[in-house]
Amino acid sequence: MLNFSFSQEQDYFRDMLRNFSVNVLLPQYTKWDREKTLPRHLWKKLGELGVNGLRIPEEYGGSGAECVTAGIAAEEIGRGDFNLTYAVMLNALASEIITNHAAEQLKKTWLPQIASGEKIVGVAITEPSAGTDAAGIRSTAVHKGDCYVLNGEKSGISAATFGDAFIIFAKTDQNSGSKGISAFIVPSELPGVECKGYDDMGNIPIGRGSIYLTEVEIPEENLIGLENNGFFQVMNGFDLSRLLIGLQCVGAAFQSIDETIEHVKTRHAFGKPLARFQGVSFPIVTHYTQLELIKWQAYRGLWLRDQGKKHTREASSVKWLGPKYSQEAIHECMLLNGHYAYTKDMPLEQRLRDVIGLEIGDGTAQANQIVIAKELIGKEFRPY
Ligand SMILES: Cc1cc2nc3c(=O)[nH]c(=O)nc-3n(C[C@H](O)[C@H](O)[C@H](O)COP(=O)(O)OP(=O)(O)OC[C@H]3O[C@@H](n4cnc5c(N)ncnc54)[C@H](O)[C@@H]3O)c2cc1C
């Protein structure tokens, strides 16, 4: 049986979030970009609305919701405030890694606080010399007595400037590639942890930056899962975050299209509403169609994940084309709104800057094409 409908509960959740997103978040969206701050009070509010703990089991303060429900949250919050959608996407990634692999004490310490919005935990893989080639990281973690000592530099990390802790990936075996990487929870207040923000083009409230680790001692209990297994633990998490990123971008683009449809129905040129001209309406139709395709591929991927079925190529296709189609749609909307949309008084220019960031973050188009090619073509495809 094929069934594309959401449950009644999911429809209710979507309506509630749409209302909150468009009426509370959207009017302030540009404010946080200008002030270069993450509105922690709104992040906490999203915790109260059940958004932050969607992928956290009930016993640790979350709702243990389905991945499809997390997708609804990403899409709807994306309409109002692209950056606050990290409360869905980043939290889902970090909390799934902790839930599935961390020791009981770490779960009890971190998961309830992630769910409530009290604490924000980032995920730090990228380094100055290893981005797409994530297995090439050089940070090290050396087991000494009952602790690990971490050294290295992480770069491009979301929430670097305000994260309360980071899931940090480091080499525990220098002689192996991806098989020698481990993951640790590292509170940002520890001696030897230093964070520095970037002057980014978009995603500004997300405080992306570098994390410098100098002789950072962490208790051995902070190791997540098995030593040397960190790389494989996180790869599965990316299949979720990539689907959520697709929907967060699509949400921002759908909101732009809705606003643009209102504009072209009311704005007149040559004595007629702009909407009368096919040169105006057809581009809207083109982008709407592309976004719908991505949206349903994303929900299909999330549904497959909920069923415990393989969904890697769905995730990578959504991550590759979701941000691309969304930024193209927002760009078109900007043009159709005319010169005023080129000012910072309207949210379109910010949406464009924000969405472009996630054409890179969590894997570029090529990185995701590599994933799909490996699955489709097999060992004859050699990207490295
Ligand atoms: C908004 C944003 C948020 C981010 N958040 C985080 C975060 O929270 N945590 C984190 O760890 N990282 C984060 N990143 C970093 C991000 O994951 C990396 O930037 C990304 O993986 C690409 O790595 P790179 O920048 O080093 O580019 P490179 O790996 O140097 O790639 C440069 C270019 O070469 C292409 N390329 C590389 N290898 C190949 C190949 N084999 N075939 C074809 N093309 C190739 C790439 O696609 C890209 O276009 C974030 C980045 C951004 C922009």
The ligand as an SDF file (V2000), in Angstrom:
LIG
                    3D

 53 58  0  0  0  0  0  0  0  0999 V2000
   27.2750   26.9060    6.9360 C   0  0  0  0  0  0  0  0  0  0  0  0
   28.2800   25.8280    7.2410 C   0  0  0  0  0  0  0  0  0  0  0  0
   28.1460   25.0650    8.3910 C   0  0  0  0  0  0  0  0  0  0  0  0
   29.0940   24.0840    8.7010 C   0  0  0  0  0  0  0  0  0  0  0  0
   28.9700   23.3980    9.8790 N   0  0  0  0  0  0  0  0  0  0  0  0
   29.8850   22.4470   10.1950 C   0  0  0  0  0  0  0  0  0  0  0  0
   29.8040   21.7630   11.4440 C   0  0  0  0  0  0  0  0  0  0  0  0
   28.9260   22.0300   12.2760 O   0  0  0  0  0  0  0  0  0  0  0  0
   30.7290   20.7910   11.7110 N   0  0  0  0  0  0  0  0  0  0  0  0
   31.7220   20.4760   10.8280 C   0  0  0  0  0  0  0  0  0  0  0  0
   32.4990   19.5730   11.1340 O   0  0  0  0  0  0  0  0  0  0  0  0
   31.8470   21.1390    9.6450 N   0  0  0  0  0  0  0  0  0  0  0  0
   30.9570   22.1170    9.3120 C   0  0  0  0  0  0  0  0  0  0  0  0
   31.0720   22.8200    8.1340 N   0  0  0  0  0  0  0  0  0  0  0  0
   32.1940   22.5110    7.2340 C   0  0  0  0  0  0  0  0  0  0  0  0
   31.7410   21.6910    6.0270 C   0  0  0  0  0  0  0  0  0  0  0  0
   31.3040   20.4130    6.4100 O   0  0  0  0  0  0  0  0  0  0  0  0
   32.9150   21.6230    5.0180 C   0  0  0  0  0  0  0  0  0  0  0  0
   33.1580   22.9430    4.6000 O   0  0  0  0  0  0  0  0  0  0  0  0
   32.5780   20.7550    3.8130 C   0  0  0  0  0  0  0  0  0  0  0  0
   32.5880   19.3970    4.1750 O   0  0  0  0  0  0  0  0  0  0  0  0
   33.5760   20.9670    2.6520 C   0  0  0  0  0  0  0  0  0  0  0  0
   34.8810   20.9060    3.1080 O   0  0  0  0  0  0  0  0  0  0  0  0
   35.9370   22.0480    2.7140 P   0  0  0  0  0  0  0  0  0  0  0  0
   35.3220   23.3580    3.0110 O   0  0  0  0  0  0  0  0  0  0  0  0
   37.2240   21.7310    3.3860 O   0  0  0  0  0  0  0  0  0  0  0  0
   36.1100   21.9590    1.1500 O   0  0  0  0  0  0  0  0  0  0  0  0
   37.0710   20.9490    0.3320 P   0  0  0  0  0  0  0  0  0  0  0  0
   36.9450   19.5760    0.8510 O   0  0  0  0  0  0  0  0  0  0  0  0
   38.4220   21.5520    0.2740 O   0  0  0  0  0  0  0  0  0  0  0  0
   36.4160   21.0220   -1.1030 O   0  0  0  0  0  0  0  0  0  0  0  0
   36.5610   22.1760   -1.9360 C   0  0  0  0  0  0  0  0  0  0  0  0
   35.8060   21.9020   -3.2370 C   0  0  0  0  0  0  0  0  0  0  0  0
   36.3350   20.7410   -3.8970 O   0  0  0  0  0  0  0  0  0  0  0  0
   35.3080   19.7840   -4.1120 C   0  0  0  0  0  0  0  0  0  0  0  0
   35.8600   18.4320   -3.9680 N   0  0  0  0  0  0  0  0  0  0  0  0
   36.5800   17.9380   -2.9340 C   0  0  0  0  0  0  0  0  0  0  0  0
   36.8900   16.6440   -3.1610 N   0  0  0  0  0  0  0  0  0  0  0  0
   36.3160   16.2990   -4.3410 C   0  0  0  0  0  0  0  0  0  0  0  0
   36.2600   15.1050   -5.1290 C   0  0  0  0  0  0  0  0  0  0  0  0
   36.8330   13.9560   -4.7310 N   0  0  0  0  0  0  0  0  0  0  0  0
   35.5850   15.1300   -6.3050 N   0  0  0  0  0  0  0  0  0  0  0  0
   34.9750   16.2740   -6.7170 C   0  0  0  0  0  0  0  0  0  0  0  0
   34.9950   17.4220   -6.0220 N   0  0  0  0  0  0  0  0  0  0  0  0
   35.6600   17.4430   -4.8520 C   0  0  0  0  0  0  0  0  0  0  0  0
   34.2470   20.1010   -3.0490 C   0  0  0  0  0  0  0  0  0  0  0  0
   32.9800   19.6260   -3.4360 O   0  0  0  0  0  0  0  0  0  0  0  0
   34.3260   21.6100   -2.9800 C   0  0  0  0  0  0  0  0  0  0  0  0
   33.5580   22.1820   -3.9990 O   0  0  0  0  0  0  0  0  0  0  0  0
   30.1660   23.8370    7.8150 C   0  0  0  0  0  0  0  0  0  0  0  0
   30.2970   24.6020    6.6610 C   0  0  0  0  0  0  0  0  0  0  0  0
   29.3820   25.6000    6.3750 C   0  0  0  0  0  0  0  0  0  0  0  0
   29.5690   26.4480    5.1480 C   0  0  0  0  0  0  0  0  0  0  0  0
  1  2  1  0
  2  3  1  0
  2 52  2  0
  3  4  2  0
  4  5  1  0
  4 50  1  0
  5  6  2  0
  6  7  1  0
  6 13  1  0
  7  8  2  0
  7  9  1  0
  9 10  1  0
 10 11  2  0
 10 12  1  0
 12 13  2  0
 13 14  1  0
 14 15  1  0
 14 50  1  0
 15 16  1  0
 16 17  1  0
 16 18  1  0
 18 19  1  0
 18 20  1  0
 20 21  1  0
 20 22  1  0
 22 23  1  0
 23 24  1  0
 24 25  2  0
 24 26  1  0
 24 27  1  0
 27 28  1  0
 28 29  2  0
 28 30  1  0
 28 31  1  0
 31 32  1  0
 32 33  1  0
 33 34  1  0
 33 48  1  0
 34 35  1  0
 35 36  1  0
 35 46  1  0
 36 37  1  0
 36 45  1  0
 37 38  2  0
 38 39  1  0
 39 40  1  0
 39 45  2  0
 40 41  1  0
 40 42  2  0
 42 43  1  0
 43 44  2  0
 44 45  1  0
 46 47  1  0
 46 48  1  0
 48 49  1  0
 50 51  2  0
 51 52  1  0
 52 53  1  0
M  END
$$$$
